[in-house]
Amino acid sequence: MTLALPKFDPRTKLVWYILMIYFALLSQTAAQLGITLLVCITSSLILSGSFKHSKAMVIILLLLGLQILIIQLLFCREGTLIYQWGIIKIYSDALPLAITGILKATLIFYASLQFFTSASAQDFTLMLVKFKIPYRFAMLVGLGVRFLPLMKEEYQSIIDSQRTRGLKMDSVWDDLKAIIPTFLPFLYRAVRRSTEIALAMELRGYGRSKNRTFSSDIALKSYDVVIIASMFLVISLSITTRLLPLI
């Protein structure tokens, strides 16, 4: 899979992520959110060359957007009444608020996907170590990232085993009912796997020393410093312009 932002230090990616979340939360108009989302998407396209890493989010965003639209149409009471059918009332501000909410959710989701697929688990571990977090806790991030694919394979093997035993899984309702007979075996395997990993780490003396060496290291380059300073400047100017009218 092609990763977004592959040439930058993970701390630069973190500040970019914070900047996107900042604008997603504080922008109040669809135009502002649309421009920020366009910038975020353009950065991914320029630096990764494709949208392959974002294809998986399309269905999720469609479902999320549909939910936001329905909630706003049913419960928004701002603006003028434009349609009424029984107890269902639709007001004029429902659709603009729904569009703004969908853009906010899309921007937050896309920025999160961009950040968490932009570097390896070891890069995130090294970043936390640079933030003076003890490596015993920083390593949990990389371990968790590596642990999730294993658990996915474990759950799929449990489903295959249950199917061979006659468990019906032909529809969405069957999949929901299958959660009960598959969850306990999955929980057992997860506990067993985590116990094995913990025992292996303990036998190798993990956490015995205060410091640990890594096979690679990260360092801020000159362009990383310039980009981080620029992004913090943008955030500072934005906060200042919002606070000045209140003084």
C-alpha positions as CSV (number, residue, x, y, z in Angstrom):
1,M,0.0,0.0,0.0
2,T,1.3,3.5,-0.9
3,L,1.7,5.5,2.2
4,A,0.8,9.2,2.5
5,L,3.5,11.7,3.4
6,P,6.4,9.2,3.2
7,K,9.4,11.7,3.2
8,F,8.5,13.7,6.3
9,D,9.3,13.1,10.0
10,P,6.3,11.6,11.9
11,R,6.3,14.7,14.1
12,T,5.7,16.8,11.0
13,K,2.8,14.5,10.1
14,L,1.5,14.9,13.7
15,V,1.4,18.7,13.5
16,W,-0.3,18.5,10.1
17,Y,-2.9,16.2,11.6
18,I,-3.4,18.6,14.5
19,L,-3.8,21.5,12.0
20,M,-6.5,19.6,10.0
21,I,-8.4,18.6,13.1
22,Y,-8.2,22.2,14.4
23,F,-9.7,23.6,11.2
24,A,-12.3,20.8,11.1
25,L,-13.5,21.6,14.6
26,L,-13.5,25.4,14.3
27,S,-14.6,26.0,10.8
28,Q,-18.3,27.0,10.7
29,T,-19.1,27.2,7.0
30,A,-19.2,24.6,4.2
31,A,-16.8,26.7,2.1
32,Q,-14.1,26.8,4.8
33,L,-14.5,23.0,5.4
34,G,-14.5,22.3,1.6
35,I,-11.3,24.3,1.0
36,T,-9.6,22.5,4.0
37,L,-10.7,19.1,2.8
38,L,-9.5,19.9,-0.7
39,V,-6.1,20.9,0.6
40,C,-5.9,17.7,2.6
41,I,-6.9,15.5,-0.3
42,T,-4.5,17.4,-2.7
43,S,-1.6,16.9,-0.3
44,S,-2.2,13.1,-0.3
45,L,-2.5,13.0,-4.1
46,I,0.7,15.0,-4.6
47,L,2.8,13.0,-2.0
48,S,1.4,9.5,-2.5
49,G,0.3,9.7,-6.2
50,S,-3.0,7.9,-5.6
51,F,-6.1,7.5,-3.5
52,K,-5.7,3.8,-2.9
53,H,-5.4,4.2,0.8
54,S,-8.7,6.2,1.0
55,K,-10.9,3.8,-1.0
56,A,-11.9,1.9,2.1
57,M,-13.4,5.0,3.7
58,V,-15.9,5.8,0.9
59,I,-18.6,3.4,2.1
60,I,-18.1,4.3,5.8
61,L,-18.4,8.0,4.9
62,L,-21.6,7.4,2.8
63,L,-23.2,5.6,5.8
64,L,-22.1,8.3,8.2
65,G,-23.2,11.1,5.9
66,L,-26.6,9.5,5.5
67,Q,-27.0,9.2,9.3
68,I,-26.0,12.9,9.8
69,L,-28.5,13.9,7.1
70,I,-31.4,11.9,8.6
71,I,-30.7,13.2,12.1
72,Q,-30.5,16.8,11.0
73,L,-33.7,16.5,8.9
74,L,-35.6,15.0,11.8
75,F,-34.3,16.9,14.8
76,C,-33.1,20.3,13.5
77,R,-35.4,23.1,14.6
78,E,-33.5,26.1,13.2
79,G,-34.7,28.3,10.4
80,T,-38.2,28.4,8.9
81,L,-40.5,25.4,8.6
82,I,-40.5,24.2,4.9
83,Y,-42.2,20.8,5.2
84,Q,-44.4,19.0,7.6
85,W,-45.8,15.5,7.6
86,G,-47.5,14.5,10.8
87,I,-44.9,14.9,13.6
88,I,-42.1,15.1,11.1
89,K,-41.0,18.7,10.5
90,I,-38.2,19.8,8.2
91,Y,-36.7,23.3,8.7
92,S,-34.7,25.4,6.2
93,D,-31.4,25.2,8.2
94,A,-31.4,21.3,8.3
95,L,-29.7,20.8,5.0
96,P,-26.9,23.4,5.4
97,L,-26.2,22.0,8.9
98,A,-26.1,18.4,7.5
99,I,-23.7,19.5,4.8
100,T,-21.4,21.2,7.3
101,G,-21.6,18.1,9.6
102,I,-20.8,15.7,6.8
103,L,-17.8,17.9,5.7
104,K,-16.5,18.0,9.3
105,A,-16.8,14.2,9.7
106,T,-15.2,13.6,6.3
107,L,-12.3,15.9,7.1
108,I,-11.6,14.4,10.5
109,F,-11.9,10.9,9.1
110,Y,-9.7,11.5,6.1
111,A,-7.0,13.4,8.1
112,S,-7.0,10.5,10.6
113,L,-6.6,8.0,7.9
114,Q,-3.9,10.0,6.3
115,F,-2.0,10.3,9.5
116,F,-2.2,6.7,10.7
117,T,-1.3,5.3,7.3
118,S,1.6,7.7,6.8
119,A,4.3,5.9,8.7
120,S,5.3,2.5,10.0
121,A,4.6,1.4,13.6
122,Q,8.3,1.8,14.4
123,D,8.2,5.4,13.3
124,F,5.4,6.2,15.7
125,T,7.2,4.4,18.5
126,L,10.4,6.5,17.8
127,M,8.2,9.6,17.7
128,L,6.9,8.8,21.2
129,V,10.4,8.1,22.4
130,K,11.5,11.6,21.1
131,F,8.6,13.0,23.2
132,K,10.4,11.6,26.3
133,I,7.7,8.9,26.8
134,P,9.4,5.8,28.3
135,Y,10.0,3.2,25.6
136,R,8.1,0.6,27.6
137,F,5.0,2.5,26.9
138,A,6.0,3.8,23.5
139,M,6.5,0.3,22.2
140,L,2.9,-0.5,23.0
141,V,1.9,1.5,19.9
142,G,4.0,-0.5,17.5
143,L,3.0,-3.7,19.3
144,G,-0.7,-2.8,19.0
145,V,-0.4,-2.1,15.3
146,R,1.3,-5.4,14.7
147,F,-1.2,-7.2,16.9
148,L,-4.4,-6.1,15.1
149,P,-3.7,-7.9,11.8
150,L,-2.9,-11.1,13.8
151,M,-6.3,-10.8,15.6
152,K,-8.0,-10.3,12.3
153,E,-6.5,-13.5,11.0
154,E,-7.5,-15.3,14.2
155,Y,-11.1,-14.1,13.9
156,Q,-11.3,-15.1,10.3
157,S,-10.0,-18.6,11.2
158,I,-12.7,-18.8,13.9
159,I,-15.4,-17.9,11.4
160,D,-14.1,-20.6,9.0
161,S,-14.1,-23.2,11.7
162,Q,-17.7,-22.3,12.7
163,R,-18.8,-22.5,9.1
164,T,-17.4,-26.0,8.8
165,R,-19.4,-26.9,11.9
166,G,-22.6,-25.8,10.2
167,L,-22.9,-22.2,11.4
168,K,-25.1,-20.4,8.9
169,M,-23.6,-17.1,7.7
170,D,-25.5,-16.3,4.4
171,S,-26.8,-12.8,5.3
172,V,-26.1,-9.8,7.4
173,W,-28.5,-11.0,10.1
174,D,-26.7,-14.4,10.2
175,D,-23.4,-12.5,10.6
176,L,-24.9,-10.5,13.6
177,K,-26.1,-13.7,15.2
178,A,-22.7,-15.3,14.6
179,I,-21.0,-12.8,16.9
180,I,-22.2,-14.7,20.0
181,P,-20.6,-18.1,19.1
182,T,-17.5,-16.5,17.6
183,F,-16.8,-13.9,20.3
184,L,-15.8,-16.2,23.2
185,P,-13.3,-18.2,21.1
186,F,-11.9,-15.0,19.8
187,L,-11.6,-13.6,23.3
188,Y,-9.8,-16.8,24.4
189,R,-7.4,-16.6,21.5
190,A,-6.7,-12.9,22.1
191,V,-5.9,-13.5,25.7
192,R,-3.7,-16.5,24.8
193,R,-1.9,-14.6,22.1
194,S,-1.2,-11.6,24.4
195,T,0.0,-13.9,27.2
196,E,2.4,-15.5,24.8
197,I,3.7,-12.1,23.7
198,A,4.1,-10.9,27.2
199,L,6.0,-14.0,28.2
200,A,8.3,-13.8,25.2
201,M,9.1,-10.1,26.0
202,E,9.7,-11.0,29.7
203,L,12.1,-13.8,28.8
204,R,14.0,-11.4,26.5
205,G,14.5,-9.0,29.4
206,Y,12.1,-6.3,28.1
207,G,12.0,-3.3,30.4
208,R,15.0,-4.3,32.4
209,S,17.1,-1.3,31.3
210,K,15.9,2.3,31.3
211,N,17.2,3.0,27.8
212,R,16.9,1.0,24.6
213,T,18.6,1.2,21.3
214,F,16.6,0.9,18.0
215,S,17.7,-0.3,14.6
216,S,16.7,3.1,13.1
217,D,16.3,6.7,14.2
218,I,14.3,9.7,13.2
219,A,15.6,13.3,13.0
220,L,14.0,16.6,12.0
221,K,15.3,17.9,8.7
222,S,15.5,21.5,7.9
223,Y,12.3,21.4,5.8
224,D,10.5,19.6,8.7
225,V,11.4,22.5,11.0
226,V,10.2,25.1,8.4
227,I,6.9,23.2,7.8
228,I,6.2,22.7,11.5
229,A,7.0,26.4,12.3
230,S,4.7,27.5,9.4
231,M,1.8,25.3,10.7
232,F,2.2,26.5,14.2
233,L,2.2,30.1,12.9
234,V,-1.0,29.4,11.0
235,I,-2.6,28.0,14.2
236,S,-1.3,31.0,16.3
237,L,-2.7,33.5,13.8
238,S,-6.0,31.8,13.7
239,I,-6.3,31.7,17.5
240,T,-5.2,35.4,17.7
241,T,-7.8,36.6,15.2
242,R,-10.5,34.7,17.1
243,L,-9.4,36.2,20.5
244,L,-8.8,39.8,19.5
245,P,-12.6,40.7,19.2
246,L,-13.1,39.3,22.7
247,I,-10.5,41.6,24.3
